[in-house]
Amino acid sequence: MARGLVVSVAADEGQGVLEADFLVVGAGMAGMTAAGFAAHHGASVVVVEKGPKIGGSAVLSGGGLWTAADVETLRSVNPQGDPELGRVLIEGYEAIGEWIESTGVAISERRPSDVIQGFASWGRSFDVLGYVQRCSRMVIDAGGAVVTGATVQQLIVENGQVAGAVVVDRDGETSVKAPFTLLSSGGFQNDPVLRKKYIGEHADSLLVRSNPNSAGDGLRLGMSVGAGISPHMDGWYGHTVPYPLQRFTPADYLRLAQFGLSPRSILLDRAGNRFIDESVGYYINAQMVSRLPAGHALLVFDDTARAEDASGFGAAEQIDRPREAAREGARVAEADHPGELDAMVKPWGFSGVATAIEQFNRDLANDTLSPPRKRNRCPLRKAPFFAMEVQPAITFTMGGLRIDGHARVLDERGQIIPGLLAAGVDAGGIYYMAYAGGLAYSGVFGMQAAENVLSARS
């Protein structure tokens, strides 16, 4: 480990022991917020990142700092989420925006919106990469360390309190002693065994659209010292993406995700039946597609939906999503009449497309849709008509370690585990199925974690 950057080295340096006020495991949005905020206010910080670079999945996102407009809105769309964590998120939203702005990173003004997920929300956009780099510089300038390519072997427990961790990097094994340790490694989406155990039988085959290093390290470390887990572990955030794909790299994550197209289309199973209100949320669509026996579905839409998607949600790049999918070799059918689609999708194992479109339009006019349609109540009538085979892709898990509103990890009885904190995707319970922003949640609870360190020093 790069000892020249660390604030304090134990007397017996030959044993590889370092000391700091705060050990942060994971350098994504939550970890770097906690590290930068704590260092800015005088704490000595060591950040340990498994990957070769800092940023995690945050730097693969669109940089949207958004969440529900108020507590009542969040509860209405996310009734099974922890109400206390939801309150902290909403009340902390303005503070995380102000903190990001104070670092000098470019961030837009706060604006109200209802187009992100169909409910009232606040949103800002910022330079995520610039932000985590600025936080890293704060840690280093304060005498701390940001170490990449390092893994945490185990947590150190002394007198019933988590007191740091044993870290392994290219220099060997080092014990980092700290009164507070934050787990912010980014969830367990890259571990197929954990996905199958907690999300469902077929979840081990999910496509992953995440940084490759978030593989449940935080979850395992927390549980190794008795941490409890959130009540619902099977929820996750993700997207439907075209099938099949010759490649799926970070450069494709936004381009091939069916953000605005999925809620404007109808989703059909192999027999041509709708199985969800597609308009509620693209991320819920992805979760429900993953539960189908085959794990695939047919996204059916007309040219009106295609054009609205290209000029609406995700329009910064003006993406024509069916064209992009076809360019990547995915199954996309285009026809002037719905009946032509049936013959085109039959080799894929789907049927009943024309009937499904006709029934959707008729039931929509008669207000007899089943499943119902809350938003985007527009018939599919404008040629050309499209059918795209889609598959689910997970971005991050919603289940994780049980925490309180101060980001303190709780054991299975609901008691605080002294010295152990969790934030970002390692902390579960804020959402279940529903979603109201990832960067904001990670940032708010990263700040909450840092406040524990700063309160202990004062």
TILOZA-20766 format. One record per residue (C-alpha): residue number from 1; x, y, z; residue in three letters. Coordinates in Angstrom, 3 decimals. Layout:
ATOM seq     east    north       up type
ATOM NUM        X        Y        Z  ala
...
// end
This chain:
ATOM seq     east    north       up type
ATOM   1    0.000    0.000    0.000  met
ATOM   2    1.154    3.546   -0.773  ala
ATOM   3    2.192    4.404    2.763  arg
ATOM   4    3.656    7.760    1.898  gly
ATOM   5    0.122    9.090    1.481  leu
ATOM   6   -1.269    7.865    4.784  val
ATOM   7   -1.721   10.197    7.731  val
ATOM   8   -0.385    7.963   10.483  ser
ATOM   9    1.741    4.828   10.511  val
ATOM  10    1.726    2.587   13.558  ala
ATOM  11    4.939    2.337   15.542  ala
ATOM  12    5.715   -1.152   14.314  asp
ATOM  13    5.682   -0.266   10.634  glu
ATOM  14    7.166   -3.603    9.712  gly
ATOM  15    3.849   -5.287   10.528  gln
ATOM  16    2.037   -3.249    7.888  gly
ATOM  17   -0.340   -1.353   10.165  val
ATOM  18   -1.817    1.993    9.157  leu
ATOM  19   -4.077    4.285   11.150  glu
ATOM  20   -6.715    6.771   10.056  ala
ATOM  21   -9.972    8.283   11.250  asp
ATOM  22  -11.985    6.699    8.458  phe
ATOM  23  -11.632    3.674    6.182  leu
ATOM  24  -13.791    3.699    3.047  val
ATOM  25  -14.260    0.465    1.080  val
ATOM  26  -15.317    1.324   -2.473  gly
ATOM  27  -14.708    4.502   -4.474  ala
ATOM  28  -18.028    5.118   -6.200  gly
ATOM  29  -20.504    7.926   -5.563  met
ATOM  30  -21.183    6.985   -1.931  ala
ATOM  31  -17.603    6.187   -0.996  gly
ATOM  32  -16.000    9.223   -2.585  met
ATOM  33  -18.681   11.547   -1.220  thr
ATOM  34  -18.065   10.225    2.286  ala
ATOM  35  -14.289   10.351    1.851  ala
ATOM  36  -14.175   13.820    0.320  gly
ATOM  37  -16.641   15.319    2.790  phe
ATOM  38  -14.809   13.848    5.786  ala
ATOM  39  -11.373   14.886    4.508  ala
ATOM  40  -12.582   18.407    3.721  his
ATOM  41  -13.667   18.736    7.345  his
ATOM  42  -10.384   17.535    8.802  gly
ATOM  43  -10.581   13.754    9.034  ala
ATOM  44   -7.800   11.437    7.907  ser
ATOM  45   -9.180    9.027    5.314  val
ATOM  46   -8.031    5.882    3.541  val
ATOM  47  -10.060    4.779    0.506  val
ATOM  48   -9.669    1.232   -0.781  val
ATOM  49  -10.967    0.492   -4.295  glu
ATOM  50  -11.013   -2.980   -5.828  lys
ATOM  51  -10.933   -1.746   -9.422  gly
ATOM  52   -8.098   -0.064  -11.286  pro
ATOM  53   -9.841    3.324  -11.214  lys
ATOM  54  -12.181    5.214   -8.919  ile
ATOM  55  -15.777    6.015   -9.824  gly
ATOM  56  -17.505    2.637   -9.876  gly
ATOM  57  -20.812    2.524  -11.720  ser
ATOM  58  -21.441    6.213  -11.029  ala
ATOM  59  -19.124    7.283  -13.837  val
ATOM  60  -21.058    5.044  -16.251  leu
ATOM  61  -24.298    6.893  -15.490  ser
ATOM  62  -25.760    9.965  -17.112  gly
ATOM  63  -24.909   12.185  -14.135  gly
ATOM  64  -28.490   12.773  -13.042  gly
ATOM  65  -28.812   13.837   -9.400  leu
ATOM  66  -32.553   13.411   -8.918  trp
ATOM  67  -35.145   12.089   -6.521  thr
ATOM  68  -38.824   12.391   -5.611  ala
ATOM  69  -40.123   15.878   -4.875  ala
ATOM  70  -41.209   15.095   -1.306  asp
ATOM  71  -41.648   12.320    1.235  val
ATOM  72  -45.294   11.751    0.337  glu
ATOM  73  -44.473   11.242   -3.337  thr
ATOM  74  -41.700    8.801   -2.508  leu
ATOM  75  -43.993    6.803   -0.220  arg
ATOM  76  -46.712    6.657   -2.860  ser
ATOM  77  -44.435    5.195   -5.536  val
ATOM  78  -42.258    3.179   -3.142  asn
ATOM  79  -44.580    1.975   -0.357  pro
ATOM  80  -42.407   -0.992    0.650  gln
ATOM  81  -39.254    1.054    1.082  gly
ATOM  82  -37.976    1.942    4.543  asp
ATOM  83  -39.802    5.185    5.502  pro
ATOM  84  -36.950    6.494    7.665  glu
ATOM  85  -34.358    6.036    4.915  leu
ATOM  86  -36.760    7.684    2.480  gly
ATOM  87  -37.159   10.688    4.758  arg
ATOM  88  -33.380   11.102    5.076  val
ATOM  89  -33.016   10.916    1.294  leu
ATOM  90  -35.591   13.616    0.617  ile
ATOM  91  -34.390   15.901    3.394  glu
ATOM  92  -30.754   15.473    2.364  gly
ATOM  93  -31.221   16.078   -1.347  tyr
ATOM  94  -30.561   19.818   -1.235  glu
ATOM  95  -27.461   19.340    0.922  ala
ATOM  96  -25.784   16.870   -1.428  ile
ATOM  97  -26.364   19.252   -4.334  gly
ATOM  98  -24.851   22.106   -2.366  glu
ATOM  99  -21.853   19.971   -1.405  trp
ATOM 100  -21.189   18.951   -5.000  ile
ATOM 101  -21.453   22.587   -6.072  glu
ATOM 102  -19.040   23.642   -3.306  ser
ATOM 103  -16.340   21.385   -4.768  thr
ATOM 104  -16.289   23.517   -7.909  gly
ATOM 105  -17.638   20.767  -10.157  val
ATOM 106  -20.084   21.799  -12.871  ala
ATOM 107  -23.680   21.141  -11.766  ile
ATOM 108  -26.943   22.471  -13.172  ser
ATOM 109  -29.612   24.334  -11.241  glu
ATOM 110  -32.274   22.300   -9.460  arg
ATOM 111  -35.390   21.942  -11.599  arg
ATOM 112  -38.765   20.274  -11.007  pro
ATOM 113  -39.791   17.529  -13.400  ser
ATOM 114  -42.282   14.715  -13.815  asp
ATOM 115  -40.800   13.147  -16.930  val
ATOM 116  -37.964   11.165  -15.335  ile
ATOM 117  -40.168    8.396  -13.958  gln
ATOM 118  -43.647    9.849  -14.259  gly
ATOM 119  -43.880   11.362  -10.763  phe
ATOM 120  -42.974   14.756   -9.302  ala
ATOM 121  -39.248   15.031   -8.728  ser
ATOM 122  -36.273   17.364   -8.470  trp
ATOM 123  -33.337   16.961  -10.803  gly
ATOM 124  -29.846   18.312  -11.405  arg
ATOM 125  -27.053   17.071  -13.654  ser
ATOM 126  -23.348   17.157  -12.871  phe
ATOM 127  -19.922   15.999  -13.971  asp
ATOM 128  -19.683   12.701  -12.073  val
ATOM 129  -16.138   11.846  -13.099  leu
ATOM 130  -14.915   15.321  -12.253  gly
ATOM 131  -16.662   15.083   -8.899  tyr
ATOM 132  -15.134   11.791   -7.732  val
ATOM 133  -11.728   12.998   -8.903  gln
ATOM 134  -12.169   16.206   -6.905  arg
ATOM 135  -13.116   14.202   -3.804  cys
ATOM 136  -10.049   12.008   -4.315  ser
ATOM 137   -7.853   15.100   -4.469  arg
ATOM 138   -9.380   16.348   -1.202  met
ATOM 139   -8.456   13.076    0.514  val
ATOM 140   -4.887   13.136   -0.792  ile
ATOM 141   -4.363   16.840   -0.097  asp
ATOM 142   -5.461   16.213    3.497  ala
ATOM 143   -2.756   13.577    3.858  gly
ATOM 144   -4.914   10.527    3.252  gly
ATOM 145   -4.729    7.797    0.629  ala
ATOM 146   -6.833    6.540   -2.266  val
ATOM 147   -5.602    3.062   -3.147  val
ATOM 148   -6.847    1.215   -6.237  thr
ATOM 149   -6.415   -2.439   -7.130  gly
ATOM 150   -6.857   -3.413   -3.485  ala
ATOM 151   -9.258   -5.844   -1.807  thr
ATOM 152  -10.490   -6.123    1.748  val
ATOM 153   -9.728   -9.572    3.113  gln
ATOM 154  -11.611   -9.220    6.390  gln
ATOM 155  -12.916   -6.692    8.884  leu
ATOM 156  -11.017   -6.168   12.126  ile
ATOM 157  -13.150   -6.481   15.257  val
ATOM 158  -11.810   -5.351   18.627  glu
ATOM 159  -13.858   -5.385   21.847  asn
ATOM 160  -17.085   -5.813   19.911  gly
ATOM 161  -16.423   -2.915   17.557  gln
ATOM 162  -15.371   -2.875   13.910  val
ATOM 163  -11.941   -1.223   14.004  ala
ATOM 164  -10.797   -1.314   10.377  gly
ATOM 165   -9.898   -4.037    7.912  ala
ATOM 166   -7.129   -6.186    6.521  val
ATOM 167   -6.367   -4.948    3.011  val
ATOM 168   -4.392   -6.725    0.301  val
ATOM 169   -2.828   -4.866   -2.627  asp
ATOM 170    0.276   -5.150   -4.812  arg
ATOM 171    2.477   -4.390   -1.791  asp
ATOM 172    1.005   -7.221    0.260  gly
ATOM 173   -1.192   -7.288    3.347  glu
ATOM 174   -1.857   -4.218    5.483  thr
ATOM 175   -4.066   -3.719    8.528  ser
ATOM 176   -5.838   -0.375    8.261  val
ATOM 177   -7.031    0.613   11.742  lys
ATOM 178   -9.874    3.133   11.921  ala
ATOM 179  -12.717    3.787   14.379  pro
ATOM 180  -15.153    3.907   11.432  phe
ATOM 181  -15.306    1.706    8.336  thr
ATOM 182  -17.709    2.399    5.467  leu
ATOM 183  -18.859   -0.374    3.131  leu
ATOM 184  -19.698    1.163   -0.239  ser
ATOM 185  -18.570   -1.435   -2.755  ser
ATOM 186  -21.586   -1.061   -5.052  gly
ATOM 187  -23.851   -4.103   -4.555  gly
ATOM 188  -23.741   -7.743   -5.628  phe
ATOM 189  -24.907   -7.584   -9.255  gln
ATOM 190  -21.696   -9.122  -10.622  asn
ATOM 191  -21.974  -12.293   -8.549  asp
ATOM 192  -24.278  -14.833  -10.256  pro
ATOM 193  -24.420  -17.006   -7.121  val
ATOM 194  -25.674  -14.128   -4.958  leu
ATOM 195  -28.067  -13.017   -7.706  arg
ATOM 196  -29.604  -16.470   -7.837  lys
ATOM 197  -29.786  -16.719   -4.048  lys
ATOM 198  -31.387  -13.339   -3.412  tyr
ATOM 199  -33.087  -12.247   -6.657  ile
ATOM 200  -34.420  -15.463   -8.136  gly
ATOM 201  -33.850  -18.762   -9.843  glu
ATOM 202  -33.005  -17.330  -13.259  his
ATOM 203  -31.150  -14.235  -12.062  ala
ATOM 204  -27.765  -15.904  -12.430  asp
ATOM 205  -28.073  -15.460  -16.209  ser
ATOM 206  -28.905  -11.755  -16.147  leu
ATOM 207  -26.886   -9.490  -18.420  leu
ATOM 208  -24.940   -6.963  -16.323  val
ATOM 209  -24.595   -3.260  -17.173  arg
ATOM 210  -22.370   -2.181  -14.294  ser
ATOM 211  -18.759   -1.774  -13.377  asn
ATOM 212  -17.346   -5.316  -13.098  pro
ATOM 213  -16.044   -5.028   -9.540  asn
ATOM 214  -19.304   -4.746   -7.578  ser
ATOM 215  -19.652   -8.405   -6.661  ala
ATOM 216  -21.031   -8.483   -3.133  gly
ATOM 217  -17.850   -7.721   -1.196  asp
ATOM 218  -19.609   -5.254    1.095  gly
ATOM 219  -22.520   -7.611    1.709  leu
ATOM 220  -20.226  -10.492    2.641  arg
ATOM 221  -18.019   -8.340    4.868  leu
ATOM 222  -20.991   -6.934    6.729  gly
ATOM 223  -22.627  -10.324    7.236  met
ATOM 224  -19.322  -11.748    8.456  ser
ATOM 225  -19.615   -9.568   11.571  val
ATOM 226  -23.313  -10.177   12.135  gly
ATOM 227  -24.963   -7.517    9.980  ala
ATOM 228  -28.600   -7.963    9.095  gly
ATOM 229  -29.974   -7.579    5.577  ile
ATOM 230  -32.896   -5.572    4.248  ser
ATOM 231  -36.370   -7.162    4.255  pro
ATOM 232  -36.572   -7.336    0.464  his
ATOM 233  -33.489   -8.603   -1.339  met
ATOM 234  -34.961   -9.410   -4.754  asp
ATOM 235  -35.473   -5.891   -6.106  gly
ATOM 236  -32.989   -4.418   -8.551  trp
ATOM 237  -32.547   -1.532  -10.952  tyr
ATOM 238  -31.864   -2.102  -14.616  gly
ATOM 239  -33.129   -1.897  -18.175  his
ATOM 240  -34.417   -3.947  -21.022  thr
ATOM 241  -31.847   -4.115  -23.809  val
ATOM 242  -31.987   -5.718  -27.267  pro
ATOM 243  -31.364   -9.411  -27.853  tyr
ATOM 244  -29.031  -10.881  -28.972  pro
ATOM 245  -25.989   -8.657  -28.694  leu
ATOM 246  -22.582   -9.368  -30.172  gln
ATOM 247  -21.046   -7.136  -27.513  arg
ATOM 248  -22.176   -5.173  -24.473  phe
ATOM 249  -19.571   -2.744  -23.164  thr
ATOM 250  -19.909    0.416  -21.050  pro
ATOM 251  -20.073    2.457  -24.264  ala
ATOM 252  -23.313    0.614  -25.083  asp
ATOM 253  -25.043    0.902  -21.714  tyr
ATOM 254  -26.960    4.125  -22.401  leu
ATOM 255  -27.236    3.724  -26.165  arg
ATOM 256  -28.946    0.333  -26.016  leu
ATOM 257  -31.073    0.821  -22.879  ala
ATOM 258  -34.769    1.200  -23.670  gln
ATOM 259  -35.332    4.188  -21.362  phe
ATOM 260  -38.255    6.026  -22.903  gly
ATOM 261  -39.210    3.448  -25.506  leu
ATOM 262  -40.100    0.682  -23.066  ser
ATOM 263  -42.819    2.685  -21.211  pro
ATOM 264  -44.312    3.837  -24.539  arg
ATOM 265  -44.543    0.336  -26.034  ser
ATOM 266  -46.366   -2.864  -25.216  ile
ATOM 267  -44.413   -5.817  -23.847  leu
ATOM 268  -45.519   -9.275  -24.967  leu
ATOM 269  -44.633  -12.754  -23.803  asp
ATOM 270  -44.067  -15.535  -26.348  arg
ATOM 271  -47.816  -16.121  -26.733  ala
ATOM 272  -48.486  -12.462  -27.512  gly
ATOM 273  -49.917  -11.502  -24.109  asn
ATOM 274  -49.231   -8.328  -22.178  arg
ATOM 275  -48.114   -9.033  -18.597  phe
ATOM 276  -47.461   -5.615  -17.016  ile
ATOM 277  -48.411   -1.953  -17.111  asp
ATOM 278  -45.425   -0.963  -19.220  glu
ATOM 279  -45.850    2.744  -18.515  ser
ATOM 280  -45.019    2.601  -14.779  val
ATOM 281  -41.253    2.331  -15.203  gly
ATOM 282  -38.638    0.915  -17.546  tyr
ATOM 283  -36.753   -0.586  -14.595  tyr
ATOM 284  -39.888   -2.443  -13.417  ile
ATOM 285  -40.327   -3.731  -16.976  asn
ATOM 286  -36.814   -5.160  -16.825  ala
ATOM 287  -37.510   -6.888  -13.517  gln
ATOM 288  -40.754   -8.403  -14.794  met
ATOM 289  -39.188   -9.612  -18.045  val
ATOM 290  -36.575  -11.436  -15.963  ser
ATOM 291  -39.384  -13.377  -14.275  arg
ATOM 292  -40.787  -14.774  -17.515  leu
ATOM 293  -39.933  -18.452  -18.120  pro
ATOM 294  -37.746  -17.612  -21.101  ala
ATOM 295  -36.387  -14.363  -19.631  gly
ATOM 296  -37.075  -12.525  -22.900  his
ATOM 297  -39.995  -10.480  -24.216  ala
ATOM 298  -41.110   -8.652  -27.326  leu
ATOM 299  -41.169   -4.854  -27.272  leu
ATOM 300  -43.798   -3.699  -29.780  val
ATOM 301  -44.266   -0.048  -30.786  phe
ATOM 302  -45.151    2.249  -33.649  asp
ATOM 303  -43.352    5.154  -35.265  asp
ATOM 304  -44.982    7.672  -32.914  thr
ATOM 305  -43.445    5.942  -29.885  ala
ATOM 306  -40.092    5.671  -31.652  arg
ATOM 307  -40.053    9.390  -32.497  ala
ATOM 308  -41.182   10.456  -29.010  glu
ATOM 309  -38.434    8.392  -27.452  asp
ATOM 310  -35.796    9.871  -29.746  ala
ATOM 311  -36.887   13.427  -28.910  ser
ATOM 312  -37.871   12.954  -25.276  gly
ATOM 313  -36.373   10.909  -22.460  phe
ATOM 314  -32.702   10.348  -23.181  gly
ATOM 315  -32.770   12.766  -26.110  ala
ATOM 316  -29.358   14.290  -25.431  ala
ATOM 317  -27.874   12.014  -28.064  glu
ATOM 318  -31.008   11.783  -30.270  gln
ATOM 319  -30.856    7.979  -30.276  ile
ATOM 320  -32.967    6.024  -32.742  asp
ATOM 321  -33.121    2.897  -30.596  arg
ATOM 322  -34.486    0.327  -33.070  pro
ATOM 323  -31.868    1.373  -35.606  arg
ATOM 324  -29.102    1.114  -33.001  glu
ATOM 325  -30.344   -2.313  -31.912  ala
ATOM 326  -30.423   -3.597  -35.498  ala
ATOM 327  -26.927   -2.241  -36.074  arg
ATOM 328  -25.710   -4.429  -33.206  glu
ATOM 329  -27.266   -7.551  -34.713  gly
ATOM 330  -30.278   -7.695  -32.404  ala
ATOM 331  -33.678   -8.991  -33.501  arg
ATOM 332  -35.663   -6.024  -34.788  val
ATOM 333  -38.593   -6.292  -37.177  ala
ATOM 334  -40.110   -3.342  -39.071  glu
ATOM 335  -43.267   -3.478  -41.159  ala
ATOM 336  -45.929   -1.249  -42.672  asp
ATOM 337  -48.738   -3.374  -41.227  his
ATOM 338  -49.005   -5.184  -37.850  pro
ATOM 339  -49.895   -8.446  -39.583  gly
ATOM 340  -46.523   -8.539  -41.272  glu
ATOM 341  -44.788   -8.571  -37.896  leu
ATOM 342  -46.292  -11.973  -37.016  asp
ATOM 343  -44.400  -13.744  -39.765  ala
ATOM 344  -41.215  -11.838  -38.985  met
ATOM 345  -41.121  -12.731  -35.271  val
ATOM 346  -42.288  -16.350  -35.608  lys
ATOM 347  -38.709  -17.673  -36.072  pro
ATOM 348  -37.821  -15.960  -32.771  trp
ATOM 349  -40.501  -17.995  -30.958  gly
ATOM 350  -43.136  -15.252  -30.632  phe
ATOM 351  -46.692  -15.048  -31.990  ser
ATOM 352  -49.871  -12.982  -31.786  gly
ATOM 353  -48.360   -9.543  -32.393  val
ATOM 354  -51.080   -8.215  -34.714  ala
ATOM 355  -53.818   -9.456  -32.387  thr
ATOM 356  -52.085   -7.884  -29.399  ala
ATOM 357  -51.865   -4.488  -31.119  ile
ATOM 358  -55.520   -4.659  -32.189  glu
ATOM 359  -56.669   -5.654  -28.701  gln
ATOM 360  -54.518   -2.992  -27.036  phe
ATOM 361  -55.968   -0.245  -29.231  asn
ATOM 362  -59.550   -1.490  -28.731  arg
ATOM 363  -59.295   -1.950  -24.975  asp
ATOM 364  -57.534    1.387  -24.610  leu
ATOM 365  -60.439    3.127  -26.360  ala
ATOM 366  -62.941    1.270  -24.165  asn
ATOM 367  -60.908    1.745  -20.994  asp
ATOM 368  -60.843   -2.014  -20.397  thr
ATOM 369  -57.117   -2.680  -20.583  leu
ATOM 370  -55.803   -5.595  -18.564  ser
ATOM 371  -53.155   -5.086  -17.296  pro
ATOM 372  -54.163   -1.402  -17.014  pro
ATOM 373  -52.190    1.504  -18.449  arg
ATOM 374  -51.523    4.411  -16.093  lys
ATOM 375  -49.557    6.652  -18.478  arg
ATOM 376  -48.668    6.864  -22.166  asn
ATOM 377  -52.209    5.918  -23.136  arg
ATOM 378  -51.644    6.236  -26.854  cys
ATOM 379  -52.808    3.683  -29.438  pro
ATOM 380  -50.265    2.053  -31.741  leu
ATOM 381  -51.402    3.187  -35.186  arg
ATOM 382  -48.676    4.998  -37.074  lys
ATOM 383  -46.582    2.979  -39.514  ala
ATOM 384  -43.985    1.662  -39.588  pro
ATOM 385  -44.585   -0.790  -36.752  phe
ATOM 386  -41.682   -2.371  -34.855  phe
ATOM 387  -40.999   -5.470  -32.790  ala
ATOM 388  -37.747   -5.847  -30.857  met
ATOM 389  -36.767   -8.856  -28.772  glu
ATOM 390  -35.449   -7.655  -25.426  val
ATOM 391  -33.679   -9.101  -22.416  gln
ATOM 392  -33.166   -7.726  -18.894  pro
ATOM 393  -29.859   -6.188  -17.811  ala
ATOM 394  -29.103   -5.406  -14.163  ile
ATOM 395  -27.322   -2.202  -13.119  thr
ATOM 396  -27.429   -2.526   -9.353  phe
ATOM 397  -29.134   -4.445   -6.579  thr
ATOM 398  -31.649   -2.822   -4.208  met
ATOM 399  -31.282   -5.304   -1.367  gly
ATOM 400  -28.317   -5.047    0.943  gly
ATOM 401  -27.104   -4.455    4.474  leu
ATOM 402  -29.602   -3.120    6.970  arg
ATOM 403  -28.856    0.451    8.057  ile
ATOM 404  -30.474    3.238   10.042  asp
ATOM 405  -30.937    6.838    8.943  gly
ATOM 406  -27.355    7.685    9.935  his
ATOM 407  -25.870    4.981    7.671  ala
ATOM 408  -24.968    2.824   10.671  arg
ATOM 409  -25.118   -0.899    9.978  val
ATOM 410  -27.572   -2.868   12.114  leu
ATOM 411  -27.371   -6.477   13.180  asp
ATOM 412  -30.154   -9.029   12.769  glu
ATOM 413  -31.856   -7.741   15.941  arg
ATOM 414  -31.775   -4.147   14.738  gly
ATOM 415  -28.905   -3.138   17.028  gln
ATOM 416  -26.077   -0.870   15.830  ile
ATOM 417  -22.787   -2.586   15.022  ile
ATOM 418  -20.271   -0.067   16.435  pro
ATOM 419  -17.816    1.318   13.910  gly
ATOM 420  -19.515   -0.131   10.815  leu
ATOM 421  -21.282    2.034    8.225  leu
ATOM 422  -22.804    1.334    4.812  ala
ATOM 423  -23.957    3.601    2.003  ala
ATOM 424  -24.854    3.468   -1.664  gly
ATOM 425  -25.881    0.115   -3.056  val
ATOM 426  -24.287   -1.866   -0.207  asp
ATOM 427  -27.068   -0.418    1.970  ala
ATOM 428  -30.470   -1.942    1.297  gly
ATOM 429  -34.026   -1.004    2.157  gly
ATOM 430  -34.441    2.431    0.585  ile
ATOM 431  -36.200    1.031   -2.488  tyr
ATOM 432  -38.122   -2.078   -3.385  tyr
ATOM 433  -38.970   -2.528   -7.071  met
ATOM 434  -39.549    1.239   -7.348  ala
ATOM 435  -36.712    3.707   -7.910  tyr
ATOM 436  -36.148    7.400   -7.226  ala
ATOM 437  -32.519    8.059   -8.064  gly
ATOM 438  -29.235    6.277   -7.368  gly
ATOM 439  -26.647    9.064   -7.320  leu
ATOM 440  -28.696   11.192   -4.928  ala
ATOM 441  -29.275    8.270   -2.565  tyr
ATOM 442  -25.599    7.320   -2.608  ser
ATOM 443  -24.487   10.901   -2.073  gly
ATOM 444  -26.909   11.632    0.758  val
ATOM 445  -25.959    8.532    2.724  phe
ATOM 446  -22.287    9.022    1.955  gly
ATOM 447  -22.591   12.354    3.732  met
ATOM 448  -24.495   10.701    6.575  gln
ATOM 449  -21.664    8.201    6.964  ala
ATOM 450  -19.051   10.961    7.086  ala
ATOM 451  -21.035   12.827    9.748  glu
ATOM 452  -20.490    9.901   12.141  asn
ATOM 453  -16.739   10.313   11.772  val
ATOM 454  -16.830   14.057   12.168  leu
ATOM 455  -19.123   13.919   15.224  ser
ATOM 456  -16.744   11.512   16.949  ala
ATOM 457  -13.790   13.844   16.312  arg
ATOM 458  -15.508   16.979   17.654  ser
// end
